[in-house]
């Protein structure tokens, strides 16, 4: 190999450039706190990090969906519990009103209290969530679930659609409940043996009217129907409780999955600062040594070695 000043300068410049490149990479890693600054630094790790971030993002979206559904179920639970309490109180009053010892005026007073309870029940049936959507209207969330119709009684105006929300890979849960699932109709058989469905609020309104008019037949029929109305609300409460239990279990699964993903991501991309600082100091010393050596070599001339 022919040794010349040009070769010495080229080798020295190459060594300093390599040392500067490594030092700059270490400084960039420390600035960002990441092992991999550019995907080209470690393509295999960069690809694994991208996949893990995608999975993590999906799990976090499931977690957000869980929180949304949980808030919805909590609202349903509160409304149904209040409705159950109101129906129990209404039955107590109805039993009093059906007592033969009471006169018409006493029954009218009890009917007034029952009317107030009925109005509270209608308000609960038209419960809205934090976004103003009607909770028990199916997918028709922009209008009240129950409105007075041509019959003069509040009828169900929502639909029967149950919207599903993904809470995991290949797993979903209904996020809404229709009004007819909670505020059920009752089957009524007339004197001719014909059976027809009677709406939740129609049954209650006819019971109140029977109490006002001291109609024993209407009051006794209404008392029996109240039991079925209450049973429908209680069953809806049970369904809400089951959904909440499912959400709680799935939430634990997602939390554990997210923790594992973050731990794996940390091992791939997070920087060990102690090791990185030590490496950077070594690289700085190497660069200083290369610069010092180059400065001395650059002052030499081959004539210095000729005797």
Backbone bond lengths (Angstrom), bond angles and torsions (degrees), N, CA, C in turn:
res aa  C-N    CA-C-N  psi(-1)  N-CA   C-N-CA  omega(-1)  CA-C   N-CA-C  phi
1 X - - - 1.470 - - 1.525 108.43 -
2 X 1.282 116.27 136.65 1.465 120.98 178.77 1.511 110.01 -83.63
3 X 1.319 117.00 119.93 1.460 122.34 -179.11 1.513 108.52 -95.30
4 X 1.324 114.26 127.23 1.462 119.04 179.67 1.514 109.38 -144.03
5 X 1.306 117.04 170.71 1.468 120.98 177.04 1.524 110.53 -61.18
6 X 1.350 115.85 -35.62 1.466 119.75 -179.98 1.524 111.50 -63.01
7 X 1.340 116.37 -40.99 1.459 120.57 177.99 1.516 111.65 -64.36
8 X 1.336 115.69 -42.30 1.469 119.34 179.86 1.522 111.13 -63.51
9 X 1.334 115.91 -41.96 1.466 119.53 179.28 1.536 110.78 -65.36
10 X 1.344 117.25 -41.82 1.469 121.18 -179.11 1.523 111.41 -63.93
11 X 1.343 116.75 -44.73 1.457 120.20 178.92 1.535 110.81 -62.83
12 X 1.309 116.20 -44.45 1.465 119.84 179.96 1.519 112.37 -62.65
13 X 1.334 115.60 -42.96 1.473 119.55 178.82 1.522 111.18 -64.52
14 X 1.338 116.61 -39.09 1.466 120.85 179.12 1.520 111.35 -64.10
15 X 1.314 117.44 -42.54 1.465 121.19 179.63 1.527 110.90 -64.14
16 X 1.337 116.20 -42.93 1.473 119.35 179.73 1.532 111.30 -67.04
17 X 1.341 116.00 -38.48 1.466 119.72 179.23 1.531 110.76 -64.04
18 X 1.342 116.34 -42.73 1.467 120.32 178.77 1.521 110.72 -63.38
19 X 1.345 115.57 -43.89 1.459 119.66 179.77 1.521 111.29 -64.40
20 X 1.333 117.49 -39.83 1.470 121.32 179.62 1.536 110.90 -66.72
21 X 1.347 116.14 -39.31 1.467 120.31 179.16 1.525 110.93 -62.70
22 X 1.335 117.06 -45.85 1.470 120.75 179.29 1.519 111.01 -64.19
23 X 1.338 116.27 -40.23 1.470 119.99 179.55 1.530 110.60 -65.47
24 X 1.334 116.44 -42.70 1.469 120.14 179.44 1.529 110.81 -62.51
25 X 1.350 116.78 -38.54 1.466 120.64 178.30 1.525 110.69 -64.87
26 X 1.324 117.14 -42.97 1.469 120.72 178.20 1.519 111.08 -63.20
27 X 1.340 116.65 -41.00 1.462 120.28 178.94 1.534 110.75 -64.95
28 X 1.337 116.93 -39.48 1.469 120.36 177.61 1.526 111.19 -65.01
29 X 1.338 116.74 -39.04 1.464 120.70 177.71 1.526 110.72 -62.87
30 X 1.317 116.19 -43.19 1.468 119.92 179.28 1.526 111.00 -66.52
31 X 1.330 117.37 -37.91 1.468 120.82 -179.24 1.521 111.40 -64.85
32 X 1.352 116.60 -38.30 1.460 120.65 -176.97 1.526 113.51 -96.38
33 X 1.336 116.23 -14.62 1.455 119.64 -178.38 1.505 113.13 70.93
34 X 1.336 117.29 22.58 1.459 122.85 -177.38 1.523 110.55 -121.49
35 X 1.345 114.69 145.78 1.453 119.13 174.92 1.526 111.19 -70.75
36 X 1.337 115.73 -37.89 1.456 120.97 -176.71 1.520 108.79 -111.88
37 X 1.344 115.73 113.97 1.464 121.01 179.58 1.524 110.11 -86.78
38 X 1.322 115.88 -44.81 1.465 121.96 177.99 1.526 109.24 -121.29
39 X 1.349 118.51 142.73 1.469 120.51 179.53 1.524 113.24 -53.42
40 X 1.334 116.40 -30.80 1.462 119.54 -178.92 1.521 112.68 -68.55
41 X 1.339 117.23 -16.86 1.463 119.70 179.12 1.526 111.18 -64.29
42 X 1.357 116.55 -37.88 1.469 121.58 179.71 1.532 107.37 -155.87
43 X 1.325 116.88 83.93 1.473 120.49 -174.77 1.520 114.03 -55.48
44 X 1.341 118.20 -38.55 1.464 120.55 -178.49 1.526 110.99 -65.81
45 X 1.345 116.38 -44.02 1.459 119.63 178.46 1.528 111.00 -68.19
46 X 1.324 116.86 -39.72 1.466 120.35 179.70 1.521 110.80 -61.04
47 X 1.319 116.85 -39.65 1.463 121.22 178.27 1.531 110.76 -65.80
48 X 1.329 116.78 -42.65 1.468 120.77 179.06 1.523 110.69 -64.26
49 X 1.331 117.22 -40.13 1.463 121.68 179.11 1.529 110.52 -63.71
50 X 1.344 116.57 -42.16 1.471 120.29 178.95 1.522 110.98 -61.79
51 X 1.346 116.68 -42.07 1.472 119.93 179.20 1.524 111.01 -64.63
52 X 1.328 115.84 -43.75 1.461 119.69 -178.90 1.528 110.98 -65.33
53 X 1.328 116.94 -39.29 1.464 119.98 178.06 1.519 111.42 -63.69
54 X 1.335 116.43 -36.53 1.462 120.37 178.10 1.526 110.90 -65.32
55 X 1.331 116.11 -44.74 1.470 120.41 178.43 1.532 110.13 -64.63
56 X 1.326 116.32 -41.26 1.463 120.78 -179.81 1.523 110.71 -62.94
57 X 1.327 116.62 -42.90 1.468 120.84 178.76 1.532 110.72 -61.27
58 X 1.328 116.91 -40.14 1.463 120.56 179.55 1.526 110.71 -66.11
59 X 1.340 117.05 -42.31 1.456 120.31 179.08 1.528 111.10 -65.13
60 X 1.319 116.98 -36.71 1.466 120.30 178.43 1.526 111.00 -68.65
61 X 1.334 116.68 -32.41 1.469 118.95 175.71 1.527 110.15 -68.09
62 X 1.345 116.90 -37.02 1.466 120.20 174.65 1.528 110.39 -62.52
63 X 1.321 115.34 -40.62 1.464 120.12 -179.74 1.530 110.58 -63.33
64 X 1.331 116.16 -41.16 1.466 120.37 177.25 1.528 110.98 -64.05
65 X 1.335 116.55 -40.51 1.468 120.47 177.81 1.529 110.74 -63.70
66 X 1.339 116.30 -39.36 1.466 120.56 177.84 1.523 110.40 -60.05
67 X 1.322 117.00 -44.69 1.462 120.75 -179.42 1.525 110.93 -62.35
68 X 1.346 115.93 -39.17 1.467 120.38 -179.86 1.531 110.79 -66.20
69 X 1.324 116.08 -46.52 1.471 120.15 -179.22 1.524 110.14 -66.51
70 X 1.333 116.83 -38.43 1.464 120.28 179.40 1.529 110.95 -61.34
71 X 1.340 116.30 -43.45 1.467 119.50 177.78 1.526 110.60 -61.49
72 X 1.324 115.43 -38.50 1.471 120.45 179.14 1.530 110.38 -65.06
73 X 1.336 116.66 -46.66 1.461 120.31 -179.72 1.522 111.95 -66.05
74 X 1.319 116.61 -36.08 1.464 120.01 177.41 1.529 110.38 -61.78
75 X 1.342 115.46 -40.50 1.467 119.27 177.50 1.517 111.54 -65.18
76 X 1.338 116.61 -41.15 1.465 120.18 177.51 1.523 110.83 -63.33
77 X 1.327 116.03 -43.37 1.463 120.04 -178.25 1.527 111.09 -60.28
78 X 1.332 115.91 -44.13 1.463 120.25 179.87 1.528 111.12 -62.41
79 X 1.333 115.70 -45.27 1.466 120.07 -179.03 1.528 111.18 -64.65
80 X 1.324 116.99 -43.58 1.467 120.49 -177.81 1.522 112.14 -69.98
81 X 1.326 116.62 -36.34 1.469 118.80 177.05 1.526 110.27 -64.19
82 X 1.331 116.13 -42.23 1.467 119.58 177.94 1.527 110.64 -64.82
83 X 1.340 116.40 -40.37 1.465 119.89 178.70 1.524 110.83 -63.60
84 X 1.314 116.58 -39.57 1.464 120.50 178.24 1.523 110.86 -62.50
85 X 1.324 116.18 -43.99 1.477 120.39 178.88 1.530 110.89 -62.32
86 X 1.337 116.75 -40.39 1.471 120.44 -179.62 1.522 111.33 -66.63
87 X 1.327 116.58 -39.64 1.466 119.64 179.10 1.524 111.54 -66.71
88 X 1.326 116.43 -38.03 1.471 119.94 177.65 1.525 109.64 -62.94
89 X 1.329 116.21 -43.98 1.469 119.70 178.24 1.518 110.88 -64.80
90 X 1.330 117.16 -39.13 1.468 120.69 179.15 1.526 110.77 -63.26
91 X 1.316 115.99 -38.20 1.467 118.37 179.11 1.526 110.36 -66.42
92 X 1.326 116.90 -39.71 1.470 119.36 177.85 1.521 110.69 -59.12
93 X 1.340 115.60 -43.19 1.468 119.50 -179.92 1.526 110.79 -68.26
94 X 1.327 116.61 -38.14 1.464 120.69 -179.36 1.524 111.13 -64.74
95 X 1.323 116.65 -37.87 1.460 120.41 177.16 1.525 109.88 -62.78
96 X 1.339 115.52 -40.75 1.463 118.98 177.25 1.526 110.56 -63.41
97 X 1.356 114.67 -45.19 1.464 118.67 -176.50 1.527 111.43 -63.41
98 X 1.338 117.22 -32.55 1.472 120.82 -178.64 1.521 112.66 -77.78
99 X 1.314 117.42 -5.67 1.465 121.00 179.37 1.530 109.51 -68.10
100 X 1.321 116.05 128.50 1.470 120.49 -177.32 1.516 113.34 -66.06
101 X 1.309 117.86 -16.65 1.465 119.99 -177.41 1.526 111.92 -78.07
102 X 1.333 118.83 -14.02 1.466 121.72 -178.53 1.522 111.12 -84.53
103 X 1.321 115.47 146.92 1.453 121.12 176.92 1.518 110.57 -94.28
104 X 1.319 117.96 172.91 1.473 122.92 -178.96 1.528 113.49 -56.12
105 X 1.326 117.19 -40.10 1.468 119.24 -178.01 1.527 111.00 -66.33
106 X 1.323 116.58 -39.85 1.465 119.56 178.24 1.531 110.39 -63.84
107 X 1.324 115.48 -41.52 1.467 118.63 179.97 1.521 110.96 -65.85
108 X 1.314 117.85 -37.09 1.461 120.28 178.35 1.532 110.90 -64.87
109 X 1.331 116.40 -37.72 1.466 120.08 177.15 1.531 110.25 -63.81
110 X 1.351 116.31 -43.06 1.466 119.87 178.23 1.532 110.85 -66.15
111 X 1.347 115.81 -36.54 1.461 119.75 178.65 1.529 111.04 -63.94
112 X 1.309 117.26 -34.25 1.468 121.08 177.26 1.527 110.91 -63.10
113 X 1.341 115.63 -42.29 1.472 118.70 177.31 1.530 110.35 -66.91
114 X 1.334 116.77 -38.91 1.456 120.18 178.27 1.529 110.90 -63.15
115 X 1.341 116.53 -36.34 1.467 120.22 178.71 1.526 110.63 -63.68
116 X 1.322 116.10 -39.24 1.469 120.09 178.39 1.533 110.54 -64.86
117 X 1.338 116.00 -39.51 1.464 119.84 177.43 1.523 111.02 -65.91
118 X 1.339 115.42 -40.03 1.463 119.99 179.23 1.523 110.32 -62.50
119 X 1.341 118.31 -40.76 1.463 121.21 179.48 1.534 111.07 -64.83
120 X 1.329 115.79 -36.90 1.473 118.95 175.78 1.523 110.89 -65.82
121 X 1.322 116.25 -38.67 1.470 119.93 177.73 1.528 111.36 -62.41
122 X 1.332 116.73 -41.35 1.467 120.16 178.52 1.527 110.31 -63.60
123 X 1.318 115.86 -39.32 1.463 119.46 177.40 1.525 111.21 -63.09
124 X 1.325 117.40 -40.26 1.472 121.40 178.61 1.521 110.77 -67.71
125 X 1.335 116.95 -38.51 1.462 120.19 178.77 1.528 111.03 -64.38
126 X 1.337 116.55 -25.28 1.460 121.93 178.24 1.533 111.40 -103.79
127 X 1.318 115.35 31.26 1.462 120.33 178.20 1.528 111.13 -59.22
128 X 1.330 116.32 140.55 1.462 122.24 176.76 1.521 110.23 -114.35
129 X 1.332 115.86 149.23 1.467 119.34 177.01 1.521 109.69 -87.54
130 X 1.336 116.77 -172.55 1.466 121.22 -175.96 1.521 112.62 -65.80
131 X 1.325 117.36 -18.38 1.467 121.41 178.62 1.521 112.55 -95.02
132 X 1.331 116.35 2.95 1.457 119.87 -179.90 1.509 114.36 84.14
133 X 1.322 117.78 8.42 1.467 121.43 179.05 1.524 110.21 -84.51
134 X 1.323 115.98 141.96 1.465 120.18 179.34 1.529 109.34 -77.99
135 X 1.315 115.54 121.31 1.461 122.58 -169.12 1.521 112.20 -66.22
136 X 1.328 117.62 -38.93 1.467 121.01 -172.97 1.528 112.85 -103.62
137 X 1.339 117.76 25.58 1.464 120.68 -176.56 1.517 113.09 -102.67
138 X 1.326 118.62 15.37 1.458 120.86 -175.88 1.517 110.27 68.44
139 X 1.331 116.88 -130.64 1.470 119.76 176.88 1.525 111.85 -93.63
140 X 1.330 116.66 -7.29 1.466 121.21 179.62 1.530 109.58 -87.85
141 X 1.344 114.43 64.62 1.464 120.02 -166.44 1.527 113.59 -80.68
142 X 1.327 117.94 -4.51 1.466 119.84 -174.51 1.531 113.07 -88.27
143 X 1.332 117.42 -8.75 1.468 119.79 179.12 1.519 109.11 -128.19
144 X 1.342 117.43 155.18 1.469 119.69 -179.29 1.527 111.62 -56.49
145 X 1.329 114.62 145.18 1.461 119.62 -179.21 1.530 111.29 -66.50
146 X 1.335 117.41 -37.22 1.467 122.08 -177.65 1.526 109.35 -125.25
147 X 1.321 115.16 126.78 1.463 122.06 176.96 1.523 108.97 -137.70
148 X 1.317 115.53 152.54 1.465 120.24 178.45 1.531 108.58 -66.31
149 X 1.328 116.38 129.14 1.465 120.85 -179.31 1.531 110.53 -110.25
150 X 1.308 116.18 -165.11 1.470 121.08 -176.21 1.522 112.58 -62.60
151 X 1.335 116.95 -25.03 1.470 119.88 179.98 1.530 111.98 -74.23
152 X 1.337 116.40 -12.82 1.458 120.10 -178.93 1.516 113.18 91.24
153 X 1.317 116.77 -0.63 1.469 121.65 179.58 1.537 109.67 -115.09
154 X 1.322 117.56 151.73 1.467 119.58 175.59 1.531 110.59 -65.46
155 X 1.328 116.38 117.91 1.460 121.32 178.53 1.522 110.54 -111.36
156 X 1.314 115.04 161.23 1.464 119.80 -178.14 1.520 110.29 -75.28
157 X 1.340 116.66 125.15 1.459 122.56 -177.67 1.532 112.63 -112.34
158 X 1.323 116.91 0.82 1.459 119.51 176.97 1.519 110.58 -83.15
159 X 1.329 115.85 -166.71 1.458 119.93 176.63 1.529 109.44 -120.68
160 X 1.328 115.53 -177.20 1.467 120.43 -176.01 1.536 112.51 -102.21
161 X 1.305 116.91 16.86 1.470 120.98 -177.11 1.516 110.63 -75.08
162 X 1.329 115.57 130.69 1.467 121.53 173.72 1.520 107.76 -108.45
163 X 1.307 117.02 112.93 1.466 121.57 -178.03 1.524 109.96 -83.50
164 X 1.339 115.82 132.19 1.455 122.34 -178.30 1.536 110.20 -100.37
165 X 1.322 115.54 140.55 1.464 121.26 177.43 1.518 108.04 -123.47
166 X 1.335 116.72 132.55 1.462 121.26 178.60 1.524 109.75 -73.51
167 X 1.324 115.99 127.46 1.461 120.72 178.61 1.528 110.76 -122.21
168 X 1.311 115.70 13.50 1.460 120.94 179.31 1.510 109.16 175.49
169 X 1.322 116.19 169.93 1.456 119.94 176.64 1.530 109.42 -63.18
170 X 1.325 114.90 117.96 1.468 122.22 179.82 1.533 112.08 60.70
171 X 1.341 115.91 32.76 1.463 119.42 176.34 1.525 109.05 -142.46
172 X 1.332 115.76 132.59 1.457 120.90 -179.76 1.525 109.10 -140.03
173 X 1.340 114.46 166.56 1.469 120.06 -178.45 1.525 107.86 -144.82
174 X 1.358 118.53 144.81 1.471 119.74 176.76 1.525 110.09 -65.69
175 X 1.323 116.18 136.89 1.460 119.51 -179.16 1.534 112.48 -105.02
176 X 1.340 116.84 0.01 1.461 118.27 179.47 1.524 110.24 -140.90
177 X 1.307 114.73 164.77 1.463 121.05 179.88 1.525 106.97 -133.14
178 X 1.324 116.43 134.21 1.461 119.30 -179.52 1.529 109.99 -76.81
179 X 1.319 114.76 156.62 1.456 119.18 -179.07 1.508 113.28 -64.33
180 X 1.336 116.55 -32.01 1.467 119.80 -179.16 1.527 111.55 -75.94
181 X 1.336 117.70 -14.74 1.462 119.91 174.24 1.523 111.63 -74.77
182 X 1.331 115.78 -30.66 1.461 120.17 -176.37 1.531 112.14 -102.94
183 X 1.327 115.31 -47.12 1.461 120.53 -178.41 1.529 107.17 -103.28
184 X 1.326 113.77 80.73 1.459 121.34 -166.54 1.524 112.35 -77.14
185 X 1.318 113.89 159.10 1.462 120.49 170.59 1.531 108.82 -85.95
186 X 1.327 115.69 163.32 1.464 120.04 177.32 1.525 109.03 -121.90
187 X 1.322 115.18 149.33 1.467 120.25 177.13 1.526 108.72 -87.73
188 X 1.323 115.13 127.41 1.465 119.78 -178.71 1.524 108.98 -122.32
189 X 1.322 114.50 131.65 1.467 120.75 179.48 1.524 109.16 -106.16
190 X 1.341 116.64 127.00 1.463 119.69 -178.52 1.529 111.06 -87.24
191 X 1.329 115.72 -176.30 1.469 120.66 -176.11 1.524 112.59 -64.13
192 X 1.324 117.41 -24.51 1.472 120.97 179.81 1.526 112.08 -87.57
193 X 1.335 116.54 1.16 1.457 120.29 179.10 1.522 114.34 86.65
194 X 1.348 115.82 7.61 1.465 119.71 178.44 1.529 109.97 -83.87
195 X 1.321 115.95 135.79 1.465 120.83 -178.60 1.530 109.42 -109.28
196 X 1.315 114.99 134.98 1.465 119.96 177.57 1.528 108.96 -142.11
197 X 1.310 115.48 159.17 1.456 120.15 179.04 1.514 110.89 -86.13
198 X 1.310 114.55 137.60 1.473 121.04 177.87 1.519 107.64 -120.80
199 X 1.334 115.40 129.66 1.455 120.72 -176.76 1.518 113.00 -64.74
200 X 1.309 115.44 158.66 1.470 123.83 -178.42 1.527 111.16 -52.39
201 X 1.316 116.52 -53.32 1.463 119.72 -174.35 1.524 111.98 -79.86
202 X 1.321 117.58 -25.96 1.469 119.00 174.34 1.519 109.69 -63.98
203 X 1.313 116.98 -43.51 1.466 120.51 178.65 1.519 111.31 -59.76
204 X 1.341 116.19 -43.78 1.470 119.83 -179.67 1.527 110.60 -67.63
205 X 1.335 117.41 -43.94 1.464 120.39 -178.58 1.528 111.46 -63.03
206 X 1.318 116.71 -37.29 1.473 119.19 178.42 1.525 111.02 -71.26
207 X 1.316 117.04 -31.44 1.465 119.84 174.38 1.525 110.47 -65.87
208 X 1.333 116.50 -42.49 1.468 120.27 179.00 1.530 110.17 -64.03
209 X 1.347 115.38 -43.32 1.471 118.74 178.95 1.528 110.54 -62.66
210 X 1.326 116.74 -39.50 1.464 120.19 177.90 1.512 111.52 -62.71
211 X 1.324 117.44 -38.13 1.476 120.78 178.60 1.525 110.62 -67.54
212 X 1.321 116.08 -40.19 1.468 119.38 179.80 1.527 111.15 -63.56
213 X 1.337 115.20 -37.17 1.462 119.94 -175.98 1.521 113.49 -95.88
214 X 1.349 116.12 6.48 1.466 121.50 -178.80 1.524 111.45 54.99
215 X 1.337 115.21 39.18 1.467 121.70 179.23 1.528 108.01 -88.67
216 X 1.324 116.68 100.32 1.464 121.47 -175.50 1.522 112.27 -60.75
217 X 1.326 117.13 -40.02 1.459 119.55 -179.19 1.534 110.46 -62.28
218 X 1.335 116.16 -45.27 1.472 120.35 -179.67 1.516 110.66 -65.00
219 X 1.346 116.22 -38.22 1.469 119.37 -179.22 1.519 111.01 -67.96
220 X 1.310 117.82 -43.15 1.466 120.68 180.00 1.534 111.20 -66.17
221 X 1.330 115.08 -40.89 1.465 118.43 177.16 1.535 110.53 -63.46
222 X 1.331 115.62 -43.00 1.462 120.26 -179.76 1.521 112.43 -63.48
223 X 1.325 115.83 -36.95 1.472 119.26 178.17 1.523 111.17 -61.96
224 X 1.324 116.03 -44.21 1.462 119.57 178.77 1.525 111.68 -64.33
225 X 1.336 116.22 -38.43 1.464 119.53 -179.78 1.526 112.20 -71.88
226 X 1.326 116.69 -29.69 1.468 119.64 177.33 1.525 111.26 -59.08
227 X 1.328 115.87 -38.45 1.468 119.05 178.60 1.520 110.94 -59.56
228 X 1.331 116.81 -41.25 1.466 120.00 -179.54 1.529 111.59 -72.31
229 X 1.324 116.26 -34.98 1.466 119.18 176.37 1.532 110.17 -64.08
230 X 1.317 115.54 -43.71 1.464 120.00 179.21 1.521 110.45 -64.61
231 X 1.327 116.76 -40.06 1.466 120.26 179.19 1.527 110.94 -60.56
232 X 1.339 116.43 -39.83 1.469 120.01 178.28 1.514 112.07 -62.36
233 X 1.330 117.02 -42.00 1.475 120.92 178.89 1.521 110.30 -66.35
234 X 1.334 116.69 -41.99 1.469 120.32 -179.65 1.532 110.91 -64.22
235 X 1.333 117.30 -40.80 1.465 120.16 177.83 1.524 110.72 -63.77
236 X 1.329 116.79 -38.03 1.466 120.12 177.03 1.534 110.41 -64.74
237 X 1.330 116.05 -38.83 1.463 119.88 175.51 1.533 111.18 -59.99
238 X 1.323 115.67 -42.05 1.468 119.78 179.42 1.528 111.03 -62.98
239 X 1.328 115.62 -40.11 1.465 119.49 178.51 1.517 110.83 -64.76
240 X 1.326 116.93 -38.96 1.468 120.65 177.10 1.520 110.20 -63.64
241 X 1.344 115.98 -44.14 1.460 119.88 178.57 1.514 112.40 -60.43
242 X 1.343 116.11 -39.65 1.462 120.60 177.81 1.525 110.42 -63.59
243 X 1.335 115.75 -42.21 1.461 119.60 177.96 1.515 112.23 -63.44
244 X 1.323 116.90 -39.76 1.464 120.57 178.78 1.527 111.23 -64.72
245 X 1.336 116.52 -38.92 1.467 120.09 177.61 1.528 110.58 -63.90
246 X 1.335 116.14 -40.95 1.466 120.32 177.63 1.523 110.73 -61.92
247 X 1.330 116.07 -43.56 1.464 120.40 179.45 1.528 111.19 -63.43
248 X 1.317 116.18 -40.86 1.464 119.41 -179.54 1.532 110.77 -63.18
249 X 1.324 116.20 -44.29 1.470 120.31 179.14 1.523 110.87 -64.17
250 X 1.339 115.94 -47.26 1.457 119.63 -178.90 1.521 110.96 -65.97
251 X 1.330 116.89 -33.54 1.460 119.87 177.11 1.522 111.62 -62.37
252 X 1.337 116.36 -39.54 1.466 120.29 176.87 1.518 111.66 -63.97
253 X 1.347 115.71 -40.11 1.468 120.12 178.85 1.530 110.27 -63.96
254 X 1.320 116.56 -44.75 1.468 120.26 -178.79 1.524 110.84 -66.63
255 X 1.332 117.68 -41.29 1.465 120.50 178.55 1.532 110.71 -59.43
256 X 1.346 116.42 -43.48 1.467 120.05 179.62 1.526 110.62 -65.83
257 X 1.331 116.78 -40.05 1.465 120.86 179.47 1.522 110.81 -64.28
258 X 1.330 116.74 -44.57 1.466 120.74 179.54 1.525 110.78 -63.09
259 X 1.330 116.96 -40.81 1.467 120.40 178.66 1.526 110.51 -61.75
260 X 1.338 117.27 -44.76 1.467 120.88 179.20 1.524 111.43 -63.13
261 X 1.339 116.24 -41.56 1.461 120.00 179.54 1.520 111.41 -64.46
262 X 1.328 116.42 -42.84 1.461 119.70 179.88 1.524 111.60 -66.50
263 X 1.330 116.46 -36.03 1.470 120.16 177.52 1.525 110.53 -64.72
264 X 1.336 116.18 -44.62 1.464 120.38 178.74 1.519 110.94 -64.74
265 X 1.343 116.56 -42.67 1.460 120.25 178.02 1.531 111.35 -61.61
266 X 1.317 115.44 -41.29 1.467 119.84 -179.92 1.520 111.31 -60.51
267 X 1.350 116.24 -41.14 1.468 119.32 -179.09 1.524 111.47 -67.43
268 X 1.354 117.10 -26.57 1.457 120.44 -178.50 1.520 113.39 -87.59
269 X 1.329 116.86 -35.24 1.462 117.78 -170.28 1.528 115.09 -119.27
270 X 1.309 118.81 -23.59 1.463 118.63 -178.01 1.520 110.97 -75.90
271 X 1.306 115.06 144.18 1.465 122.01 -174.23 1.523 111.10 -90.55
272 X 1.341 115.65 138.78 1.464 121.66 170.59 1.524 106.59 -84.40
273 X 1.337 116.19 101.83 1.464 120.23 -172.19 1.529 112.75 -62.08
274 X 1.317 117.72 -38.77 1.469 119.97 -178.66 1.523 110.92 -61.84
275 X 1.340 115.22 -47.01 1.462 119.51 178.78 1.520 111.31 -66.31
276 X 1.333 116.69 -40.63 1.464 120.53 -178.39 1.527 111.76 -64.95
277 X 1.325 117.52 -41.45 1.473 120.87 179.53 1.528 110.00 -65.61
278 X 1.334 115.97 -41.95 1.471 119.30 178.04 1.517 110.99 -61.37
279 X 1.350 116.20 -44.50 1.470 120.82 179.09 1.526 110.89 -62.48
280 X 1.329 116.49 -41.98 1.466 119.78 -179.25 1.526 111.10 -64.41
281 X 1.319 117.50 -40.15 1.472 120.44 178.27 1.531 110.52 -63.15
282 X 1.338 116.14 -40.96 1.462 119.43 177.19 1.522 111.16 -62.63
283 X 1.323 116.33 -40.71 1.463 120.52 179.96 1.524 110.97 -67.30
284 X 1.327 116.54 -36.53 1.467 119.56 177.48 1.532 110.82 -65.01
285 X 1.334 115.59 -40.80 1.471 119.33 176.94 1.521 110.76 -64.24
286 X 1.338 116.84 -41.15 1.461 120.69 179.20 1.522 110.71 -63.32
287 X 1.336 116.25 -40.89 1.461 119.70 179.46 1.522 110.98 -66.17
288 X 1.331 116.20 -42.95 1.469 119.66 178.84 1.524 110.62 -62.71
289 X 1.342 116.23 -39.91 1.466 119.51 178.94 1.521 110.58 -65.34
290 X 1.343 116.26 -42.13 1.465 119.75 178.89 1.516 111.61 -63.29
291 X 1.349 115.38 -40.99 1.462 119.15 179.29 1.531 110.97 -66.06
292 X 1.341 115.93 -41.26 1.476 119.76 179.48 1.522 111.00 -65.00
293 X 1.335 115.95 -43.70 1.465 120.02 179.05 1.519 110.86 -63.12
294 X 1.327 116.62 -42.33 1.460 119.62 -179.47 1.517 111.36 -64.16
295 X 1.348 115.17 -38.85 1.465 118.08 179.18 1.521 111.45 -61.46
296 X 1.323 117.72 -39.75 1.475 120.94 -179.94 1.522 111.04 -73.31
297 X 1.338 116.51 -41.35 1.463 120.07 -179.11 1.522 110.79 -65.16
298 X 1.328 115.89 -36.75 1.461 119.39 -177.38 1.523 112.38 -65.81
299 X 1.341 117.24 -20.18 1.468 120.63 179.80 1.527 112.52 -87.48
300 X 1.326 116.76 -10.08 1.461 120.72 -178.57 1.518 110.94 -82.69
301 X 1.344 114.48 155.21 1.443 121.02 177.37 1.516 107.38 -135.29
302 X 1.316 118.80 143.81 1.473 120.75 -177.20 1.518 111.48 -60.57
303 X 1.328 116.46 -23.74 1.476 118.54 178.27 1.515 111.54 -65.43
304 X 1.369 117.28 -19.29 1.466 120.18 178.85 1.525 111.36 -66.79
305 X 1.373 115.73 -22.81 1.457 119.89 -177.40 1.535 113.16 -96.48
306 X 1.333 116.39 -2.01 1.494 120.40 179.10 1.516 108.95 -90.38
307 X 1.285 116.38 124.48 1.472 121.03 179.78 1.495 109.96 -108.57
